[in-house]
């Protein structure tokens, strides 16, 4: 079996102006990242996903752009498919469509849409995913996407039911893990994806942080504390697979180990560590 090469991406969509956002996209491209992925959140202080993706694509030439992730239920599947095809056309075939079941009730409440129980959210994502694939691969949408039969689809999944769906239907499975669960959880979820999908889907992991040899910046520790209710220093001490640390060689070795043990080859990082992590890309690509 040929070992799949690494890919690296950045997740983030905070900017105070159009100039700041387009400059961020260019910086991500210049640093060697392959993708820039935009969250889709109504109640968070981030840019709206569709215009942000379009602007990032217009500001770059090689960088792939995508969503991380559109939450099923907040848009009709036909609208999602139309937007995906258009973004792929405008980016000249550089768009990747990310879908998920939703991370919390706040955005749904703003739209007056029931968030639902886990089974309901899983059913909603399945229906959305299958309809979007059908429309993108068919002849209905005009103009059609540049990438054929359709743009790549990433599905973020954590529970067994969604992992099986993603393993069968998606091109990329973003392992939706809670860093509190540790490496055992990563092992179990990656094994389930391989059991169902074999080596076909690409396995992705969104890192919490990258800590360079100079130590942890206060803003990074504060973000992790506020988001996860955990201390970044504790994650580092526990050798969490969700944090890489040390110099570029040390971080590269950690990621090579994740690829060897669990098949993770698509690694994304938050946009506040793009400079710290960038030297790793040169080591592994």
Buried (B, 14 or more C-beta within 10 A) or exposed (E): EEEBEBBBBBBBBBBEEEEEBBEBBBBBBEBEBBBBBBBBBBEEEBBEBBEBBBBBBEBBEEBBBBBBBBBBBBBEBEEBBBBBBBBBBBBEEBBBBBBBBBBEEEBBEEEEBEBBEEEEBBBBBBEBBEBBBEBBBEEEBEEBBBBEEBBBBBBBBBBEBBBBBBBBBBBBBBBBBEBEBBBEBBEBBBEBBBEBBEEEBBBBBBBBBBBBEEEBBEEBBEBBEEEBEBEBBEBBEBEBBBBBBBEBEEBBBBBEEBBEEBBBBBBBBBBBBBEBBBBBBEBBE
